[in-house]
């Protein structure tokens, strides 16, 4: 049983879906419980999906949760969803329970996750309880938060899967008590989707590919890219803007109306990785899944990390990649049409290259679960 809650973009859900598919391929029966807004086109194979009453963050501040109609959730709503989650757990009686991000994040979901973990500890099946986390965490600014996380790990969790490569980023880079839980911590490599070489098609070569991921937070980057094109040395290239479903129809139409000649504006495509392998330069934020796709493709890249509400996780990742001479990192606060055009020009002069990074995290995770459960 895998619990995942996406609140703004869909990166957490994508990563959990890749893990679920790998487990299914290793002959596990997998139930994926998702609590975010429904996402169409998610590629799942042989997975039992359970949609909880959806909730999302009102904005990038992550301090208010709203339901699918935009209403702030209240105690009654929380009680109903908590009951629904516990009912699913009781019916499944899983051998293993995986919580995506928690307790290292998703603190706002404690109203249902703490009862779930209590139920797991008291259940006769005594499931293996695992936390599944990305390579780089959002460091906790409030005193005592790291200690709170450690207490939850100590009380509830048997294992921690870190979906990254410790040669690139170690848990102790962003979690101060990593050494205290080292005996439970296992690095799997990055979880990413293999590139399908059959998707390559003529006509998309040498474009500037601007991608916004699945959330709404990339709208400013996409708008700026439109203004940056005429200022770039690559202004004669086609610039293709990929827009996620988190940007509503009005925002999408606004981008289409302001795009000039040589700019294509369209919704996200299933052949994104193929487009990456053929583009002149990729422009994106630096979320986990996008970075994995860029690294697999070898694309020259500009990354503009999301940094609203003092978020630093994406900045840390982009800056690490820049220190490895793999990308050009442009901080969100410094984003202008001129600075983006300059960054694109610099990236276009970089060699197209790969980086020595373990990228088979989903299969490694599945193998570890087989070992731990003796199956």
N, C-alpha and C positions, 0 to 999 in steps of 0.2 A: 504494500500500500504506500503510494507516494502522495504526499500533501504538497501542493504548490499554490502560492498566492501571488499573482501579479497585480500591481497597483497602478502603474502608469504606462510603461511600455509592456512588451510581451517577452522580454529576454529571459526572465525566470521560467516562464512557461515553455519556451522553446528548449531551453537546456534540460528541463525535466522531461520533456517529450523525447528527446534524444536518449536520455538515460532509460526511460520506460521501454523504448523500442529495443535497445540493446539487451535489457533484461528479458524481454519476450523472446528474442532470438536465442537466448541462453536457456530457454524452456521454463522460465518463470511465468506464472500467471500474475499479471500486473493489473492493479487497479489504480488509476490516476484520479485523484480528487483535486479539482481545481475550483478556486474561489473567486477568480477575477471575472471581468467581463468576457462573455463568450467570444471566441476567436474562430473565424472560418478558415478553412484551408490548412488546418494543422495536420501534418502527416503522422498518423498513428497506425500501427500495424499489430492487430491482435491484442489491443489494449482495452480494458473495461474502463470507460470514462464516467465520472460522476461529477455533475455540475452543482455546486452549492449555490444558494442565493447569492448573486454576484455583488461584489463590492469593489470600489476603486478609490484611489486618492483624488481629492477634489482638485489638487494641483501639485506642482513640484515641491511644495513645502512638506508634504507627507504628514500633515498634522490634523487633517480632517478626512474621514471616510464617508462616502456617500453610496447609496444603493444604485441600482440600474436606472432609476428615474431621477437621479441627482439629489435625492433627499438625504440629509444627514441621518446616519443610523443611530438607533437608540437602544436602550437596555432590552426591550422586548424583541427587537430585530436580532440582537446578539444571542439572546436565549434560544430563539427559534433556529438560528443557524448552528449554534453549538449542539443543540439536540439532534439536528440532521447529521452533523459530522459524527457524533458518538454512535448514532444508529448505524451508520455505514460501517464504522469500525467494529461494532459488535457483530454485525452480520458477516463480515469478512473474516474476523479472527486471524489476521495475517501472521505469517512467520517472521516478517520483517516490516517495520514501519520507518519510512524515510520522510523527514521534514526538510523541505527545501528552504535553505537560508536560516531558519530558526535553530538555535537561539541566538545566532550571531546577527540577526536582523529580524524584521517583521515583528517587532515588539508590540505593535498595535493589535496584533492578532492573539495576544496572550489569553484573551477572554475565551477562546476556544481551544488553543493549543495546550495550555496547561491542563485543562480537563482531559484532553485527548491523551496526553502523556501520563497522567495519573491513571487513566483507564488501562493504558498499555502495561503499566507496571503491576496493576492488580489483576490483569486478565490471566486466566488459566493457561493460555497459549504462550505467555511470557515471550512476546516477540522481541527480536533484536531491534534496537532503536538506534537509528543512524541519522546524523545531520549531514546534509549535502550542501556544500558551499562553494562559491567561486574562488578564483585565484587571489583576488584582492578585496578586502572588506572595507566598508566605510568606517574609518576609525571613530571611536566613541569619544565625544567631547565632554560629556557629563561625568563627574567623578562617581566612581562606584559601578559604572555600567559593565566594565570588563569583569569585575568581581561577580556581578550578578550573572553574567553569561557563564562564568566558570562554575558557579554554584549549580546552575541548571544542567550543565554538561555532567557534572559530578553526580547529580541526583538521578538523571533520566537517561543519559546517552551512553551507548556501548561503543560506538565508533563514529569517527568524523571523516567524511570523504572530502578532500580538498581537490577540486577540479582545476588543477593547474600544475605547472612544472616548477618544483622548488629551486631549480637552477636559475629561474627567471624571477619568481616572486615567492617568498616564503611566508607562511602564516604569521610568523613573528614580526614581519614588516608592518602589519596593520592590526595585530592583536597582541597586547602586552603580556598576556599570560599564556602564550602559545606553548612555552616549555612545560607548563604545569599539566597540559593535556597531550603531550607529545606521544604518550603510550597509546592513545586512542586515535591518533591522527595518521591518515594514509593519503599520500598524493597519488592521483590517478593519471595525471596528464590532462590536457584540455579536452572538453567535450565539444565536438564539432561534427558537422555533417560532411561526409566525403564529397568531393567535387565529382559531379557526373559529367564526364567528358563528352557524352552524347548530346549534351545541351548546346554546345557551341554552334553558332550559326553565323553565316556571313552577314555583313551589314552593320555590326555593332562594334567593329574594331576601332581603336584609337579614340574612343569617346572619353570625356570627363564624366565620370559616373558619381552623382551626388545622391547619397542614400540617407534616409531619415529614420530607419528602423521602424518599429511598430507603434511608437508613442507620439504624443502631440508636441513633445518638447523640442523637436527638430525644426519646427516651422520657421524660426528665425534663420537657421542655417540655410534652409532651402531658399528663403527670400534673398538672403545675402548672396547666394551663389548666382542668382539671376543677375544681380547688379555687378558681380565680379567678372562675369564672362567677357564683356568688352574691354576690361582692363588687363586681361591676362594675355600672355604670349600665345596661349592656346585658344584664342578667340575664334579661330577659323574651324576648330574642332566642334563636333556636336557635343552639347552638354545635355546629359540625360538625368532628370530628377525623378527619383523614386520616392513616392509619398505613402506613408503607412496609414492604416485605417484609423489610427488615433487622431489624425487630422480630419476634421469633418468636411462635408461637401462644400461648405462656404469657403473654408480655407483652401481646399483643393482647387476650386474655381478661381479664387484670387490668384493662386500661383499660375494657373493656365493663362489668365488674362494679362498678367504682367510679363510673362515669358516672351522674349523677343525671338527673332529669327535664329534658327540653329539650336533652339532649346526645346527639348521634349519633356513634357510633364505627364507622368503616368503613375498609376498605383504600383505598389510593390509587386515584383514578379517572382515566379517560382524558379526562374533560371538566373537568380542574382549572382550565384557563384560563377557561372559561365560568363556573365557580363564582366565580373571582376577580372577574370583571367585575360580578357581581351582589351580592357580599357587602357587609356593613356595614363590617367590618374584617378584614384578613388578619393572622394571627399565624404567624410562621415563623422559621426560621433565615435566614442571609443568604448561602447558597451562590450560586454564579454563576447557575445555571439558574433557581432560585426568584426571584432578583432580576430576571432578565430577564422572567419571567412577570408579576411584580408591576408592573414598569415598563410593559409593554405594556398591561396591563389598566387602569392608572390607579387601582388599588385603594388605599384608605387602609390603612396597614400599620404593624404593630409587628414589629420584627426583633430576635431574640435570637441574636446570633452565636455559633457554636460556637467555644469557646476552650480546649478541653482540650489538654494537652501544649504549652502556650505558643503555640498556634495564634493568629495575629492577622489572617490574611487576611480572614476574614469580618467581624471587628470594624472593620477599616479600611474595608471596603466599606459597612457599615451606617452608620458615622460620617460618611462622605462624603455618603451619601444624606440623613442627618439635617441636615447643614450646608446642603444644598440644600432643606431644609424639605419633603422628600419622604416620610420615614418617621419613626417614633419608634424610637430604638435603645435597647435595654435589655440591658446586659451580662449574660452568663450567671451571673457571680458574684453579681449583684444580683437574680437571679430568685427571686421568692417569689409566692405567690398574690396578696398585696396589691400588690406592685409591678407585676405583670402586669395586674391589673385596672385599676390607675391608668393604665398605658400604653395599654390598650385604650380607656379613656374619652377620653384625650387624642387618640388617633388618630381616634376617631369624630367629633371636632369639626373635623378638618382638611378642607380642600376636596379633592374627588376630582379628581386632576389627572394630567397626563402630564409628562414631562420630555424636554427636547430632547436625545436620545441617538441615535446611529446604531445601528440594530438589524438591519442586513442583512448581518451578518458572514459568513454561510455562502456567500451568492452572491458577495460581494466576493472571498472567498478563492478560489472556483472561477474567477472571472475572472482573478485574478492568476496562478493556475497555468496557465491557457490562454495568457496572455501570456508567462510564463517558458518554457513548453515549445513555444511557437510552434504551437499547435493551435487 
